[in-house]
Amino acid sequence: MNEPKTQADKFRDMARELEADEDEAAFEDKVRKIAVAPKPDEPTDQSA
């Protein structure tokens, strides 16, 4: 009958309500615009 929604379904519904873009290419483009990080000059050892 009226089964409760999963957390993922609730997330999708809210994303649609907020008019989020579901296109993966658009997502990648937006991430590139806000998450710009320079490449390190040399590898670092972070196990120390």
All heavy atoms as a GROMACS GRO file, in nm:
protein
  379
    1MET      N    1   0.083  -0.118   0.000
    1MET     CA    2   0.000   0.000   0.000
    1MET      C    3   0.088   0.125   0.000
    1MET      O    4   0.154   0.153  -0.096
    1MET     CB    5  -0.094   0.000   0.120
    1MET     CG    6  -0.204  -0.098   0.111
    1MET     SD    7  -0.330  -0.048   0.225
    1MET     CE    8  -0.447  -0.173   0.189
    2ASN      N    9   0.091   0.198   0.111
    2ASN     CA   10   0.165   0.322   0.119
    2ASN      C   11   0.294   0.299   0.198
    2ASN      O   12   0.302   0.329   0.316
    2ASN     CB   13   0.079   0.430   0.185
    2ASN     CG   14   0.136   0.568   0.163
    2ASN    OD1   15   0.233   0.585   0.090
    2ASN    ND2   16   0.076   0.666   0.225
    3GLU      N   17   0.394   0.241   0.131
    3GLU     CA   18   0.520   0.208   0.197
    3GLU      C   19   0.599   0.335   0.226
    3GLU      O   20   0.597   0.431   0.148
    3GLU     CB   21   0.603   0.117   0.107
    3GLU     CG   22   0.538  -0.018   0.083
    3GLU     CD   23   0.623  -0.108  -0.006
    3GLU    OE1   24   0.745  -0.091  -0.008
    3GLU    OE2   25   0.563  -0.193  -0.071
    4PRO      N   26   0.670   0.338   0.339
    4PRO     CA   27   0.752   0.456   0.370
    4PRO      C   28   0.866   0.471   0.269
    4PRO      O   29   0.919   0.373   0.217
    4PRO     CB   30   0.806   0.426   0.510
    4PRO     CG   31   0.786   0.281   0.532
    4PRO     CD   32   0.677   0.235   0.441
    5LYS      N   33   0.901   0.596   0.240
    5LYS     CA   34   1.007   0.623   0.143
    5LYS      C   35   1.143   0.596   0.206
    5LYS      O   36   1.163   0.619   0.325
    5LYS     CB   37   1.002   0.769   0.098
    5LYS     CG   38   0.885   0.801   0.011
    5LYS     CD   39   0.894   0.943  -0.039
    5LYS     CE   40   0.782   0.975  -0.134
    5LYS     NZ   41   0.797   1.109  -0.191
    6THR      N   42   1.235   0.551   0.123
    6THR     CA   43   1.372   0.532   0.170
    6THR      C   44   1.439   0.670   0.181
    6THR      O   45   1.389   0.769   0.126
    6THR     CB   46   1.454   0.445   0.073
    6THR    OG1   47   1.468   0.516  -0.051
    6THR    CG2   48   1.389   0.311   0.050
    7GLN      N   49   1.549   0.674   0.250
    7GLN     CA   50   1.623   0.800   0.263
    7GLN      C   51   1.666   0.851   0.125
    7GLN      O   52   1.661   0.971   0.098
    7GLN     CB   53   1.747   0.780   0.352
    7GLN     CG   54   1.819   0.908   0.386
    7GLN     CD   55   1.738   0.998   0.477
    7GLN    OE1   56   1.656   0.952   0.555
    7GLN    NE2   57   1.762   1.127   0.468
    8ALA      N   58   1.706   0.760   0.038
    8ALA     CA   59   1.748   0.799  -0.097
    8ALA      C   60   1.631   0.861  -0.174
    8ALA      O   61   1.649   0.961  -0.245
    8ALA     CB   62   1.804   0.679  -0.172
    9ASP      N   63   1.513   0.803  -0.160
    9ASP     CA   64   1.395   0.858  -0.228
    9ASP      C   65   1.362   0.998  -0.175
    9ASP      O   66   1.327   1.088  -0.252
    9ASP     CB   67   1.274   0.768  -0.210
    9ASP     CG   68   1.285   0.639  -0.290
    9ASP    OD1   69   1.358   0.638  -0.392
    9ASP    OD2   70   1.223   0.539  -0.249
   10LYS      N   71   1.374   1.016  -0.045
   10LYS     CA   72   1.349   1.147   0.015
   10LYS      C   73   1.449   1.249  -0.038
   10LYS      O   74   1.414   1.364  -0.068
   10LYS     CB   75   1.359   1.140   0.167
   10LYS     CG   76   1.246   1.061   0.231
   10LYS     CD   77   1.268   1.052   0.381
   10LYS     CE   78   1.167   0.963   0.448
   10LYS     NZ   79   1.194   0.952   0.592
   11PHE      N   80   1.576   1.208  -0.050
   11PHE     CA   81   1.680   1.296  -0.102
   11PHE      C   82   1.649   1.337  -0.246
   11PHE      O   83   1.657   1.454  -0.281
   11PHE     CB   84   1.816   1.226  -0.094
   11PHE     CG   85   1.928   1.308  -0.149
   11PHE    CD1   86   1.992   1.402  -0.070
   11PHE    CD2   87   1.970   1.293  -0.280
   11PHE    CE1   88   2.095   1.479  -0.120
   11PHE    CE2   89   2.073   1.369  -0.332
   11PHE     CZ   90   2.136   1.462  -0.251
   12ARG      N   91   1.612   1.240  -0.329
   12ARG     CA   92   1.579   1.269  -0.469
   12ARG      C   93   1.461   1.365  -0.480
   12ARG      O   94   1.461   1.458  -0.560
   12ARG     CB   95   1.550   1.140  -0.544
   12ARG     CG   96   1.673   1.058  -0.572
   12ARG     CD   97   1.640   0.935  -0.655
   12ARG     NE   98   1.748   0.840  -0.646
   12ARG     CZ   99   1.745   0.728  -0.575
   12ARG    NH1  100   1.637   0.693  -0.508
   12ARG    NH2  101   1.850   0.648  -0.571
   13ASP      N  102   1.359   1.340  -0.398
   13ASP     CA  103   1.241   1.429  -0.400
   13ASP      C  104   1.280   1.571  -0.362
   13ASP      O  105   1.235   1.667  -0.425
   13ASP     CB  106   1.134   1.376  -0.305
   13ASP     CG  107   1.069   1.248  -0.355
   13ASP    OD1  108   1.084   1.215  -0.474
   13ASP    OD2  109   1.002   1.181  -0.273
   14MET      N  110   1.362   1.587  -0.260
   14MET     CA  111   1.403   1.721  -0.217
   14MET      C  112   1.489   1.787  -0.325
   14MET      O  113   1.475   1.906  -0.352
   14MET     CB  114   1.481   1.713  -0.085
   14MET     CG  115   1.523   1.849  -0.033
   14MET     SD  116   1.388   1.967  -0.004
   14MET     CE  117   1.304   1.890   0.130
   15ALA      N  118   1.578   1.711  -0.388
   15ALA     CA  119   1.662   1.766  -0.495
   15ALA      C  120   1.575   1.815  -0.611
   15ALA      O  121   1.600   1.922  -0.666
   15ALA     CB  122   1.761   1.661  -0.543
   16ARG      N  123   1.473   1.740  -0.645
   16ARG     CA  124   1.382   1.782  -0.752
   16ARG      C  125   1.304   1.907  -0.711
   16ARG      O  126   1.283   1.998  -0.791
   16ARG     CB  127   1.287   1.669  -0.789
   16ARG     CG  128   1.356   1.559  -0.866
   16ARG     CD  129   1.259   1.451  -0.913
   16ARG     NE  130   1.332   1.341  -0.969
   16ARG     CZ  131   1.340   1.220  -0.915
   16ARG    NH1  132   1.275   1.192  -0.804
   16ARG    NH2  133   1.411   1.126  -0.972
   17GLU      N  134   1.261   1.909  -0.586
   17GLU     CA  135   1.186   2.025  -0.536
   17GLU      C  136   1.272   2.152  -0.540
   17GLU      O  137   1.224   2.260  -0.570
   17GLU     CB  138   1.140   1.999  -0.393
   17GLU     CG  139   1.055   2.108  -0.334
   17GLU     CD  140   1.009   2.074  -0.194
   17GLU    OE1  141   0.980   1.956  -0.165
   17GLU    OE2  142   1.000   2.167  -0.112
   18LEU      N  143   1.402   2.136  -0.514
   18LEU     CA  144   1.495   2.249  -0.518
   18LEU      C  145   1.548   2.275  -0.658
   18LEU      O  146   1.635   2.359  -0.677
   18LEU     CB  147   1.612   2.223  -0.422
   18LEU     CG  148   1.575   2.214  -0.275
   18LEU    CD1  149   1.694   2.170  -0.192
   18LEU    CD2  150   1.519   2.346  -0.225
   19GLU      N  151   1.497   2.201  -0.756
   19GLU     CA  152   1.534   2.214  -0.896
   19GLU      C  153   1.683   2.188  -0.918
   19GLU      O  154   1.749   2.257  -0.994
   19GLU     CB  155   1.494   2.350  -0.950
   19GLU     CG  156   1.344   2.372  -0.944
   19GLU     CD  157   1.301   2.508  -0.994
   19GLU    OE1  158   1.384   2.583  -1.048
   19GLU    OE2  159   1.183   2.539  -0.979
   20ALA      N  160   1.735   2.088  -0.850
   20ALA     CA  161   1.874   2.048  -0.868
   20ALA      C  162   1.890   1.984  -1.006
   20ALA      O  163   1.799   1.919  -1.057
   20ALA     CB  164   1.916   1.950  -0.760
   21ASP      N  165   2.006   2.002  -1.066
   21ASP     CA  166   2.034   1.947  -1.197
   21ASP      C  167   2.085   1.804  -1.181
   21ASP      O  168   2.182   1.780  -1.110
   21ASP     CB  169   2.140   2.033  -1.267
   21ASP     CG  170   2.151   2.002  -1.414
   21ASP    OD1  171   2.113   1.891  -1.456
   21ASP    OD2  172   2.200   2.089  -1.488
   22GLU      N  173   2.020   1.709  -1.245
   22GLU     CA  174   2.059   1.568  -1.233
   22GLU      C  175   2.158   1.524  -1.340
   22GLU      O  176   2.198   1.409  -1.343
   22GLU     CB  177   1.934   1.480  -1.239
   22GLU     CG  178   1.841   1.500  -1.120
   22GLU     CD  179   1.722   1.407  -1.123
   22GLU    OE1  180   1.735   1.294  -1.172
   22GLU    OE2  181   1.615   1.449  -1.077
   23ASP      N  182   2.202   1.616  -1.425
   23ASP     CA  183   2.295   1.584  -1.532
   23ASP      C  184   2.436   1.574  -1.476
   23ASP      O  185   2.487   1.668  -1.414
   23ASP     CB  186   2.288   1.692  -1.639
   23ASP     CG  187   2.381   1.665  -1.756
   23ASP    OD1  188   2.405   1.546  -1.786
   23ASP    OD2  189   2.428   1.762  -1.816
   24GLU      N  190   2.501   1.459  -1.495
   24GLU     CA  191   2.635   1.436  -1.440
   24GLU      C  192   2.737   1.533  -1.499
   24GLU      O  193   2.825   1.583  -1.428
   24GLU     CB  194   2.678   1.292  -1.465
   24GLU     CG  195   2.808   1.257  -1.396
   24GLU     CD  196   2.843   1.110  -1.407
   24GLU    OE1  197   2.752   1.028  -1.429
   24GLU    OE2  198   2.961   1.078  -1.393
   25ALA      N  199   2.726   1.564  -1.626
   25ALA     CA  200   2.821   1.657  -1.690
   25ALA      C  201   2.807   1.796  -1.630
   25ALA      O  202   2.908   1.864  -1.605
   25ALA     CB  203   2.797   1.661  -1.840
   26ALA      N  204   2.686   1.839  -1.603
   26ALA     CA  205   2.664   1.970  -1.541
   26ALA      C  206   2.722   1.972  -1.400
   26ALA      O  207   2.783   2.070  -1.358
   26ALA     CB  208   2.516   2.003  -1.538
   27PHE      N  209   2.707   1.862  -1.328
   27PHE     CA  210   2.763   1.851  -1.194
   27PHE      C  211   2.915   1.863  -1.199
   27PHE      O  212   2.976   1.940  -1.123
   27PHE     CB  213   2.722   1.718  -1.130
   27PHE     CG  214   2.790   1.693  -0.999
   27PHE    CD1  215   2.744   1.753  -0.884
   27PHE    CD2  216   2.898   1.607  -0.990
   27PHE    CE1  217   2.807   1.731  -0.763
   27PHE    CE2  218   2.962   1.584  -0.870
   27PHE     CZ  219   2.916   1.645  -0.755
   28GLU      N  220   2.979   1.788  -1.288
   28GLU     CA  221   3.125   1.792  -1.300
   28GLU      C  222   3.173   1.932  -1.336
   28GLU      O  223   3.274   1.979  -1.283
   28GLU     CB  224   3.173   1.691  -1.405
   28GLU     CG  225   3.152   1.547  -1.366
   28GLU     CD  226   3.240   1.504  -1.250
   28GLU    OE1  227   3.349   1.560  -1.230
   28GLU    OE2  228   3.197   1.412  -1.177
   29ASP      N  229   3.102   2.000  -1.424
   29ASP     CA  230   3.138   2.136  -1.462
   29ASP      C  231   3.133   2.230  -1.342
   29ASP      O  232   3.224   2.311  -1.321
   29ASP     CB  233   3.044   2.185  -1.573
   29ASP     CG  234   3.083   2.322  -1.624
   29ASP    OD1  235   3.203   2.343  -1.655
   29ASP    OD2  236   2.993   2.408  -1.636
   30LYS      N  237   3.030   2.219  -1.262
   30LYS     CA  238   3.016   2.305  -1.145
   30LYS      C  239   3.122   2.274  -1.040
   30LYS      O  240   3.174   2.364  -0.976
   30LYS     CB  241   2.876   2.292  -1.086
   30LYS     CG  242   2.773   2.357  -1.176
   30LYS     CD  243   2.633   2.339  -1.127
   30LYS     CE  244   2.536   2.399  -1.227
   30LYS     NZ  245   2.399   2.370  -1.201
   31VAL      N  246   3.154   2.147  -1.023
   31VAL     CA  247   3.259   2.109  -0.927
   31VAL      C  248   3.392   2.169  -0.970
   31VAL      O  249   3.467   2.223  -0.889
   31VAL     CB  250   3.269   1.956  -0.913
   31VAL    CG1  251   3.395   1.916  -0.838
   31VAL    CG2  252   3.146   1.902  -0.842
   32ARG      N  253   3.423   2.163  -1.100
   32ARG     CA  254   3.549   2.219  -1.150
   32ARG      C  255   3.557   2.369  -1.122
   32ARG      O  256   3.664   2.423  -1.097
   32ARG     CB  257   3.563   2.195  -1.300
   32ARG     CG  258   3.622   2.061  -1.334
   32ARG     CD  259   3.660   2.057  -1.482
   32ARG     NE  260   3.628   1.934  -1.546
   32ARG     CZ  261   3.509   1.888  -1.581
   32ARG    NH1  262   3.402   1.957  -1.558
   32ARG    NH2  263   3.493   1.772  -1.640
   33LYS      N  264   3.444   2.439  -1.126
   33LYS     CA  265   3.443   2.583  -1.103
   33LYS      C  266   3.471   2.619  -0.958
   33LYS      O  267   3.533   2.721  -0.929
   33LYS     CB  268   3.309   2.642  -1.144
   33LYS     CG  269   3.288   2.645  -1.293
   33LYS     CD  270   3.154   2.705  -1.328
   33LYS     CE  271   3.133   2.704  -1.478
   33LYS     NZ  272   3.002   2.758  -1.515
   34ILE      N  273   3.426   2.536  -0.864
   34ILE     CA  274   3.442   2.571  -0.723
   34ILE      C  275   3.554   2.495  -0.652
   34ILE      O  276   3.600   2.538  -0.547
   34ILE     CB  277   3.311   2.550  -0.645
   34ILE    CG1  278   3.268   2.403  -0.647
   34ILE    CG2  279   3.202   2.639  -0.699
   34ILE    CD1  280   3.151   2.373  -0.556
   35ALA      N  281   3.598   2.384  -0.708
   35ALA     CA  282   3.697   2.301  -0.641
   35ALA      C  283   3.827   2.298  -0.720
   35ALA      O  284   3.868   2.195  -0.772
   35ALA     CB  285   3.643   2.161  -0.620
   36VAL      N  286   3.891   2.412  -0.730
   36VAL     CA  287   4.016   2.420  -0.803
   36VAL      C  288   4.130   2.406  -0.702
   36VAL      O  289   4.142   2.485  -0.609
   36VAL     CB  290   4.028   2.554  -0.880
   36VAL    CG1  291   4.159   2.561  -0.953
   36VAL    CG2  292   3.912   2.568  -0.976
   37ALA      N  293   4.211   2.306  -0.722
   37ALA     CA  294   4.325   2.284  -0.634
   37ALA      C  295   4.450   2.264  -0.719
   37ALA      O  296   4.449   2.185  -0.813
   37ALA     CB  297   4.302   2.163  -0.546
   38PRO      N  298   4.557   2.334  -0.685
   38PRO     CA  299   4.680   2.314  -0.763
   38PRO      C  300   4.738   2.176  -0.735
   38PRO      O  301   4.725   2.122  -0.625
   38PRO     CB  302   4.772   2.424  -0.712
   38PRO     CG  303   4.720   2.457  -0.577
   38PRO     CD  304   4.572   2.431  -0.580
   39LYS      N  305   4.802   2.119  -0.837
   39LYS     CA  306   4.868   1.991  -0.818
   39LYS      C  307   4.994   2.013  -0.736
   39LYS      O  308   5.065   2.112  -0.754
   39LYS     CB  309   4.904   1.929  -0.954
   39LYS     CG  310   4.784   1.886  -1.031
   39LYS     CD  311   4.825   1.813  -1.156
   39LYS     CE  312   4.703   1.766  -1.231
   39LYS     NZ  313   4.737   1.686  -1.348
   40PRO      N  314   5.026   1.920  -0.646
   40PRO     CA  315   5.148   1.934  -0.566
   40PRO      C  316   5.271   1.922  -0.656
   40PRO      O  317   5.271   1.848  -0.755
   40PRO     CB  318   5.141   1.820  -0.466
   40PRO     CG  319   5.042   1.724  -0.522
   40PRO     CD  320   4.950   1.801  -0.612
   41ASP      N  321   5.378   1.996  -0.620
   41ASP     CA  322   5.502   1.992  -0.696
   41ASP      C  323   5.568   1.856  -0.688
   41ASP      O  324   5.621   1.805  -0.785
   41ASP     CB  325   5.598   2.100  -0.647
   41ASP     CG  326   5.544   2.240  -0.677
   41ASP    OD1  327   5.468   2.254  -0.776
   41ASP    OD2  328   5.578   2.333  -0.603
   42GLU      N  329   5.566   1.798  -0.571
   42GLU     CA  330   5.626   1.665  -0.554
   42GLU      C  331   5.539   1.584  -0.460
   42GLU      O  332   5.470   1.640  -0.375
   42GLU     CB  333   5.769   1.679  -0.500
   42GLU     CG  334   5.779   1.758  -0.371
   42GLU     CD  335   5.923   1.783  -0.330
   42GLU    OE1  336   5.994   1.853  -0.404
   42GLU    OE2  337   5.962   1.730  -0.225
   43PRO      N  338   5.543   1.453  -0.473
   43PRO     CA  339   5.461   1.369  -0.385
   43PRO      C  340   5.502   1.387  -0.238
   43PRO      O  341   5.620   1.405  -0.207
   43PRO     CB  342   5.491   1.227  -0.432
   43PRO     CG  343   5.567   1.238  -0.557
   43PRO     CD  344   5.618   1.377  -0.570
   44THR      N  345   5.403   1.383  -0.154
   44THR     CA  346   5.431   1.396  -0.010
   44THR      C  347   5.403   1.263   0.057
   44THR      O  348   5.311   1.191   0.020
   44THR     CB  349   5.344   1.504   0.054
   44THR    OG1  350   5.207   1.474   0.029
   44THR    CG2  351   5.375   1.642  -0.003
   45ASP      N  352   5.481   1.232   0.157
   45ASP     CA  353   5.464   1.109   0.234
   45ASP      C  354   5.382   1.144   0.358
   45ASP      O  355   5.433   1.209   0.449
   45ASP     CB  356   5.599   1.050   0.272
   45ASP     CG  357   5.585   0.918   0.345
   45ASP    OD1  358   5.473   0.861   0.345
   45ASP    OD2  359   5.684   0.870   0.404
   46GLN      N  360   5.257   1.101   0.361
   46GLN     CA  361   5.171   1.136   0.472
   46GLN      C  362   5.156   1.020   0.571
   46GLN      O  363   5.068   1.021   0.655
   46GLN     CB  364   5.035   1.178   0.421
   46GLN     CG  365   5.044   1.304   0.338
   46GLN     CD  366   4.905   1.355   0.303
   46GLN    OE1  367   4.804   1.304   0.349
   46GLN    NE2  368   4.901   1.459   0.221
   47SER      N  369   5.243   0.921   0.563
   47SER     CA  370   5.234   0.808   0.654
   47SER      C  371   5.309   0.834   0.784
   47SER      O  372   5.301   0.756   0.877
   47SER     CB  373   5.289   0.681   0.589
   47SER     OG  374   5.427   0.697   0.560
   48ALA      N  375   5.382   0.944   0.791
   48ALA     CA  376   5.461   0.975   0.912
   48ALA      C  377   5.378   1.029   1.023
   48ALA      O  378   5.276   1.081   1.016
   48ALA     CB  379   5.571   1.075   0.878
   0.00000   0.00000   0.00000
